[in-house]
């Protein structure tokens, strides 16, 4: 008996060498396309991230009047006088790459109140002369220190402080928190009002200091600055 195939008949199990090579080739091409797609996606993500970071270097900080106030504290020999001023408008432009600032934060000088009508009238008429000088303005120009993308940052803000018709150069220590769409800040600094040309409201039996302490609290929205 013959164990071989009969002449003229094909094997029931033909060889798969050619088809196997074709399948492997298709798999390699598919793998290559997948890797290329991933590389392109990664490159696109990096470009998009760079673009967002670059555009976020210059932003606008807008004040929320409900969350922004300037409180003042003035001590005398008997007790401490406390009051506050309301913000009128605020748009500060910040370039995080250079630390430069511009814009202004404006408070309504006529809104100052300490809870005592007679004392407030004297303050507005004799010290602030708020009918003549109705605004208190801070125009920042630069930040010293780094404002981080997370947590609270301690920085120094330099600028011009306008009150009673004159501007004065100041540097204010600020605790700031900057998020994607929101900012908040607090600051405490003295204003030597008597040295700056305003009248000390002391009378014979009531002596107050020549400097008033300002406690600033502010918050608001963060917007992309117009290019």
Beta strands, then each sheet from edge to edge (+ up, - down):
strand 1: 58-63
strand 2: 69-75
strand 3: 80-95
strand 4: 100-113
strand 5: 135-144
strand 6: 153-163
strand 7: 166-178
strand 8: 182-191
strand 9: 212-224
sheet 1: 1+ 3- 2+ 9- 8+ 7- 6+ 5- 4+
end
